[in-house]
Amino acid sequence: MNEVERVARFMSEHSLVLVTAESCTAGLIAATLADVPGAGELLDCAFVTYAPQAKIRCLGIDAGLLQRCNLTSEAVARAMALGASRLSPASVAIANTGVTDDTADGIPPGTQCYAWLFRAGAADARPTVYTETRRFSGGRNVIRQASARYALSRLPHYYQAWQAGEPPAPAQPAKEPTMKSQSQPSPATRDDTPREAQKSHGDAQNRSKKDGHATQVGSGQDQQSQRNRGAGARRS
């Protein structure tokens, strides 16, 4: 049994259904899961929003967020996961955005940003979102395939963290991702929640996690941080 098959079994055992919002992976996360027999009960749909305007049009991402943050950022990945979750009854959302080539100023090739969103049901208005940044090496499609597999492989880890009640981590303002070696996830920071989501959710406590971090929608700290920062950019 390979890693993706183990993830599929885990999802089946916990009655998890997935929606994806994909940019750099362009549907590979959903397609990789769909390779496993029985995936029809595990996958709801996938949003491939490659262009910035597609992220705005299809997922309802605030254009101001895209202006303040790099497209390759946890801020954008998080907003993508929230947007997909609003459009699907799935209990889990995974989002990805990144670069494979040296095409973005200040963003190393192979940088991939993720968000994993969990909620108790379609009526759960306060989903928990975990974000993380990784860097992969290799050619364009090698990076995209590795990124898709990694996105799925972390689902059980973050689901268990969510079940254990892991609270959000404090934000670490940064404009550009600071990468570590491929063998370790880089310390993740939290993005600005879109103001529409901030208005609809309550406060959440924050503390650091050893491996990545959690963010919960609508933290009062996010709101205060936005007021203090103004239009300053940081990644989630």
N, C-alpha and C positions, 0 to 999 in steps of 0.2 A: 504493500500500500504506500503510495507516494504522499507527499505533504498535502497537496491539494485534495486528494481523496480523504485524508484524515480531517481536513477542515470541513469537507462536505459531510462527513459522518458526525462531526461535532455539531454542525448546524442542524442536522436532522435530529440528533438526540435532544437538542434544546429548542426545537421548533422555531428556528430562525429563518427568516426570509430576507433576501438582500435586494437592495436597489443600489446601482452605482451611478456616480457622476464623474465622468472621465474626460480628461483633456489629453495629456501626453500619451497615456495608454490607449486612448481611442477605442475603447470597448474591450480591450484585452482582459481586464479583470473579470467582466461578465463572461466572456468567451472561454476563459480558462476554467471557470467554475462549470460552465455548460458542457465541458468535455467529460465531466463525471456523470455516469449513468444515474438517473434519478434527480438530476439537477432541476427538473421542471418544478419540483416542490420547494426548491431552495432559492430560486431567482425570480423576482417580479419583473424588473425591467432595467434598462441601462440608458443613461443620457450621455451621449458623446457630444460634448460642447468644446470643440477644439478652438474656435475663434472667440475672442473676447466678447463680441456682440452676441454670440450664441449663449454665452454664460449669462448675459443680461436678459436676453429674450426668452430662453428656455428654462432657466433656473431662477430668474428673478433676482439676480445678484445686483446689489447697488453699484451703479457706475462709479460713484465716488470711492468705493472700496478699491476698485480696480485702479483708480488714479492714485490712491494713497499707497498702495502696496504693489510689490512686484507680482506679476501673474504667477511666477514660481514662488509661492509663499504659503505658509500654513493658514494665513488669513483667508486667502482665496479658496484653498481646499476646504476649509471649514464652512465657508459660505456656500460652496457647491454642495456639500453634504446636507446642509440645512435645506437648501432649495430642492434637492431631490427628495428629501424626506417629506416635504410639504406636498409633493405631487404623487406620492406612493404610499400604500398602506404597509409597506415592508417595515419590519422591526429593526433592521440594520441598514445603514447606508455607508458606503465607502466612496471616498472621493480622492482623485489624484490630479495633480498638476505638476509640470516640471519641464526640464529641457534635456535633450540628448546631445546637443551640439553646443559649440561655443558661440551662441547667437544672442545671449542676453548679457548686458553689461553687469559685471560684478557677480554673476551667477555661474559657478563652475559647471562644466558639462557633466551630465549624469545626475544632477540634483533633482530629487523627486520629493514632493511634499504631499502628505496624506492627511485624511481625516476619517475617523471611524465614529459613526453616530449610533447610539443605542437608545431605544425608547420602549416603554412597557406596552404600548399599543398605539393604534392610530389616533386615539384621543389624548395621548400623552403630549402635553404642550411644553414639557420641559425636558427634551432629550439631552443626553450627555454626549459630548463630543471630545474625542481624544485626537491629538494631532502629533505629527512626527515628521522629521526630515531625514532623508537618507541620500547617499551619493553612490551611484553604481558606475563601474567602468566597462568599457567595451564599445562595440559599434552601436549604431542607432537602435536597431531592432533587438539586439541583445539586452540593452538597457531597458527597453520597453517591456520585454518579456519578463525580465528579472523583477521589474517594478510591479508588474501585475501579480506575480507569484508572491512577492513580499506583502503586498496589500492584503491578500487572502490569508497568508500565514499568520499575520498579526491579529486577525479577527478573534480567535479563541482567547488570546492574552488579554485584549482589551474588554472582551465580554466578561471575563472573570473579574477584571478590575472593577467594571461597572457593577457587577453583582455584589462585590465586596464593599461597594459604596465609596470607592476612591473619589475624593473631592478634587475640585479643580486646582491646578498649580498656578502660582503667581506668574504674571506676565514678565517677560524679559525683553524690553524694547530692543529691536534690531532691524536694520534696514535690509541687510544682506545675510543669508544663512552662513553660519560658521560650521564648517563640515569637519567630521572626524573620518577615520578610516572606514572602509566598507564594512568591516566586521562588527562595528558598533553603531547603533542608532545615535544620532546627534541629539543633545539635550533640546527638547522642544519648547517653544514658547507659544503664547496664546495670541490669537488675532483679535482685531476689533469686531465685536458683534455688530451686524447692521442695526441701525437705530430702530428699525421697525421691530426687530426681534427683541431688542432691549426693552421696548415699551411694554411688551406682552409677557415678560417673564420676571420673576423675582430675583432676589440676591442669592448667590451661592458662595460657599466658603472655598478657599484656595489653599493648596499645599503641594509641595513638589513630590514627584514620583521618581523612582530610580531609573525607569526605562520609558522614556517618553513622558507624556503628561495628559491629564484630563482637563477638559473645559466644559462647563455647563452653561447652557444658554441663559443669557440675561443677567450676568453677574453685575452687581452694583459697582464692583471694582473696574469692570470694563467701561462702564459709563463714566466714572470719575476719570479714568485714564484717558478717554477720548476728550473729555473737557480740558484736561491739563495739556494734552499733546496737540490739540488742534488738528492740523492737517498732517502732522508728522507721520512718517511711514514706519511700520514695524511688521515683522512676520509673526505668525502664530506659532 
